[in-house]
Amino acid sequence: MTALQSPAEPSMEKTVQLVDGPAVWLGSDLAKTDEWIYRLSEDQIAELDAALRRTQERGLAIIDIGRDDFPLPTLGPVLAELQDQVVNGRGFALVKRIPVERYTPAEAQTLYWGMGLYWGDAVSQNGKGHVLGHVKDLGMAEGDPARRGYQTTLKLRYHTDSCDIVCLMCLAKAKSGGLSSIASSGAIHNEILRRRPDLIDVLRGDFFMDRKCEVPDGKLPYAAAPVFNYDDGYMTSFYPRGDIDYAQRFDAVPKLNDEQREALALMDTLAEDFSLKMDIELGDIQLLHNHTILHARTSFEDYPEFERKRHMVRLWLSAPNGRPLPPSFADRYGSIEVGTVRGGIVVSGMTLCAPTEAV
């Protein structure tokens, strides 16, 4: 749990407090340990194999596989404990590794989906209803408002996604580059509070974000929420950094003022200064708690052949044990209540599906 404590300086506004707890960390400290890494044993991989064969014998498509269809009698409790560390602890974990070279891509993704069932409920990542997302360069044209950064080889800025937990599994590595970079939003919050409490006030105000042409019924093509949100004893961060810039294309969206730009720049600088870099290897799975962790990616050089290109498979999950979310999240998350399936992108006529290829 990322709790709040009284600020170090009594002159500061009482409603702004330092964040405390295991999700407040510096990358330079955690880089010295491997406490955030979990290595699958051969027995656990054999248990995954057995669950995979069970789904194949029954002819189940990935989207139709539920937790009862994918029994993991000894690994399941371990996965649940890892999830609790992500949601209520340091905010992230790295699982090493599914031996993806033993499987077809579809089989590897079935194993990944089955593990995800022990972490939460998959929600849609786009207007097509994809609950399996593919982070891969698709060569989309620069300037296309529907293009997502993850469909390019470009550096991704620090940001959060619209779900409780985001997971990535590596099916293919880049020729070079493409490191994952994560940072504690609580540590960033505390440093801004110490250095520039005036900018904390700015970051407590609304920032508009572009919905990237995926607009739910009755909604505007943009939404708004503060970067730092305080509710029910939690500080919850919301930082769709690129979408904040994209939203400036709308005439109805207020233009960012100098203080807002300064606050965003300081967020980006501190995220990099406080970051933990990790190389997600073949078959590794990274789990992040969006409400306490910002994530980014370095640029990379890819292989020319499409089948060899860097390929990460993504899950957006709603955590059944997730924290209460502030009212400002309702426009983006739908439900904000604990125990409900919340988050994701929901548009009219959408049907959930689990494509095993990048489309």
Secondary structure by P-SEA (a helix, b strand, c coil): cccccccccccccccbbbbbccccccaaaaaaccccbbbbcaaaaaaaaaaaaaaaaaccccccccccccccccaaaaaaaaaaaaacccccbbbcccccccccaaaaaaaaaaaaaacbbbbbccccccccccccccccccccccccccccccccccccccccbbbbbbcccccccbbbbbbbaaaaaaaaaaccaaaaaaaacbbbbbcccccccccccbbbbbccccccccbbbbbaaaaaaaaccccccccccaaaaaaaaaaaaaaaabbbbbbccccbbbbbccccccccccbbbbbccccccbbbbbbbbbbcccccccccccccccccccccccccccccbbbbbbbcccc
